[in-house]
Amino acid sequence: MTLNNGTPLSQGPTAGAARMPGYAGTLAAACGAVFVAQVANALPASLNGLFQQDLDTHGSQLTWITAAFMIAVVCFEFTFGVLGDRFGRRRLIMAGTALVAAGSAVAACAPTVQVLWAGAALNGLGAGAMFPGSLTAITSVTRTSRERAHSVAVWSGFLSAGAAVSPLLGGMFAEIGSWRGSFWVLVGLALLSLVLTWTLAKESKGPAGRRLDVPGQITFAVGLVLVLYGAVEGPESGWTTLPVILSFALGACFLAAFAVVELGADSPIFDLTLFRNRAFAVSSLVAVIGMLAFLGACFATSMWLGPAQHQAPLRVAVPFLLLQGPAFLLIPLVSRLLHRVVPARLLTSGFALMATGCLLCTRLDITDPGLGAFIAPALLIGIGFALTVSSVTAVALDSVPPQQAGMASATTNMLRDLGFALGPVVVGAVALSRAGSEFSAGLQGAGLPSDETAAARVVAEAGGPVAVNSLPPGAPGSAAHGLALEALGSGFGTAFLVCGIAAAVAAALTAFGMIGVRPHQTPENSATTPPTDATPPRHGAPEPAAPAR
């Protein structure tokens, strides 16, 4: 997340100044809020298998559960930042927390997957408000760069902890009762966070003058949703079907309109002129590609262990400790490295580790339910992610002059979240397309009884190999279970390969695209306190890098 979504920061008091009133309470409330938001984000990871069984879902429907959350975050993140500056960050956090509570209640009661999508989208809207609101709230009550760095590190720790704990939460409640119980726990956590924010957090607003970019917001949101709809539905509906073609065409038109609107906007949510800077353009591109690789690998792992192998949710959660845990455990190390090593080198190394881990995943055997083979790949991906998640913002900030640092950080953060949104969509499209093709080709020569072949074909046409793989023994078409499992293994193996290639491309772009680039030098004391209501912003003060989801 960015610190203030592009708002310039003001020169703060000296390092010896006392803490501002409300610092401890605001920090506690903000950390609780971001923990809840991240739990809502990561909770479905260990539950996809149960969603498939209980709600009778197929592949693309499972993709939409994750995509609905991230699309809501990406589409409205900048707008929520402006709303927080205008109407108050505490109000924004409380509104977002209330949305997460409502969305989790909807998910807990969902009778169908479509209702679960609605709950995920509400959770995404809430988290999209809580992420920028919580971070700007704590930076508004810090006086010095050292104090702010400490508060951001604590905030980052709670964010990473939420990502690591969430799959375990889902797995434990699925083991002792139902997956719905984990969402009810999330409702309780959200309500507790709402009370903490109301009672402890200090209200703050941004400087006057920020305006909503309504045309930009509408064209971007509609265009992104249409393009992602085509990517999600293409593998099962068919890439040449009219709805898929229309969604891509209309989405491209809306995104083109968005670019035109932003170039002429007085207060754009996305400053396209920043991409004239080669170093910033490279860092932005690798933010999308690299984060696509990471969350794509996470989604592929969830689908491999859940809907494909039908493993217990608690076992599904184990690899996610290795995927998400290093980002929490290595915060102190990465913070020190960012001060001692060129951030571009950390970024290159992190993407290289992620690529290695993803490529090792292509050697996994879908018929082997053991988790041992996941340890090394998941750990490499997790360590690589820990090195890249903060470095990508640092590289972007190093590439622009101080007066553009705020917008550069905000833009990089949004592009990083766009990569997170694209990961499950791209992985789902690649894996399900490949699995569907292999299953159809293999079914013809499988030598199964004609009635079993016909039944399996009907089931596959309706829900793909995921549906055939989930048929109970003795059901019509269940004889093709092994064929469907192998097809899913091939499909998600290909998806891991795509993630590995994406991470390798990001590493290469960072290594070679930054050749000859010198970071802009800024005064050491320029990254200090954000403006309060009584302190006008000092244009030209850069915004420091902040960790992201």
C-alpha positions, 0 to 999 in steps of 0.5 A: 500500500502507499502511505497516502495514495499520492498526497505529498508529505510535509516536513516534520518535526525533529527526531526528538519530538514527543509522540503525537496524541492518539499515536498508540490508539491509532496504531493499534486500530490500524493494525487490527484493521489491516489484519482483518482485511488481509484475513478476508483476502486470503481466507478462501485459499484453503477452502476451494476444495470445500466450495467445490464440494458443498456448492457444486462449483466448477473451475471458473466459478472458483476463480471468481471467488478470488477474483471478485475480491481483488477486482474490487480492491484494484478498481476502487483503491485510489477513490477510497484514498481520496474519500479518506482524505476528504471525509476522514481516515477513521470514518473510511476504516470504519466503513470498510470494516462494516463492509467486511463484516457484511460481506463475511456474513453473506459468504457464511450464509451463501446457498450458492456460489453466486452469493459467495461471489457477492460476499467476496466482492463486498469483502474486497470493497471493504478491504479496498477502503481499509488498506489505504485508510489504515496506513494513512491514519497511522502516518498522520499521527507520526512526527519523525521518519524514524517513528513513521518507519517503525509504525509502518513496519508494525502495520506491515507485520500485521498485514503479513500475519493476516495472510499467514494465519488466514488459511490456517483459520479456514482449515481449522474450522473446516476440520471441526465444523464447517467452512462457514464457521471461519467466515463467522469468525471473520464477522466477529473480528471485523466487528471487534476491529470496528469498535477498536477503530471507533474508540481508539483511532484519531480522526485525520484528513488530507489537505484540501483540494483533492477531487474524485476522478469520476470519469476515470474511475468508471471507465477503468472499473468497467473496462477491467471487469469486462476484460477479466470476465472474458479471461475467466469465462473463456476456458469453459464457455469458449474463446470464440463465443459471443459473450467472451468476444464482446467482453474483450472488445468492450473492455478494450474500448473502456480502457482506451477511453480511460487512457484518454480521460486520464491524459486530460484530467485535472486530478487523475487517479493514474498519471500516465505521464510517469511512464515516459520515465524508462526506469519507472515504466520498467518497475511498473511492468515488473510489478504487474508481471511479478505479482501475477506470478506470485498470486498465480502460484498461490492460486494454482497451489490451492486448486492443486491441493483442493479441487484436484486432490481433495485434500483436507483444508488444514493440509492445504493451509500448510504450503501457504505458511511457506508461501506467505510466512517469509514476508512476515518473518523477514521484514527486519532483514528486508528493511535492512537490505533496502538500506544497504543493497540497491533495491533493483538487485533485491527485486531481481534476486526475489523474482529469480527465486520465485521463478525457480520455485514455480519451475520446481512446481512443474515437476509435482505429481498430481497423484502424490498427495504428500506435502513434502514435494511442496516444501522447497518450491513454496519456500523459494516462492515465499522468500522471493516474494518477501524480497520483492514486495517492498523492493518494487516500490523502492525501485519506483521511488528511486526512478522519479524526482521527489515531486513525483514520488507520491503519485509514483508510489500510489501508481506502483501500488495499484499496478501491483494489486492489478498483478494480484488480480490477474494472477488467479484469472490468468492461471485459471484460464491457462490451467482449465483450457489445457485440462479441458483440451487434454481431457477431451482428447484423452476421453476418446481413446480411453477405452471406457464403456460407451455410457461412461464416456457419454456421461463424462462428456456431458459432465465435462461440457457443463463443468470441465474436468474439475466436475468429472474429478469430483464425481462420487464413485459409482456415479455416471461418468465417474470411470473417467475420474483418473483421466480428469485428475491427470488432465488437471495435473497437466493443466495446473503444471502448465500454469506453474510453468507460466508463473515461472516464466512470468517471474523470470521475465520480471527478473530479466526486465529488472536486471537489464531494464535498469542498466544505466539508471541512477536513482534520484537523490533526495534529502535524508530528512525529506520523508517525514510526517504527512500533513495534518489539517493544520499543516499544509503539504510541502510539495516536493517531499517524497513518500517512502516505500511501504510494504504491500499485500 
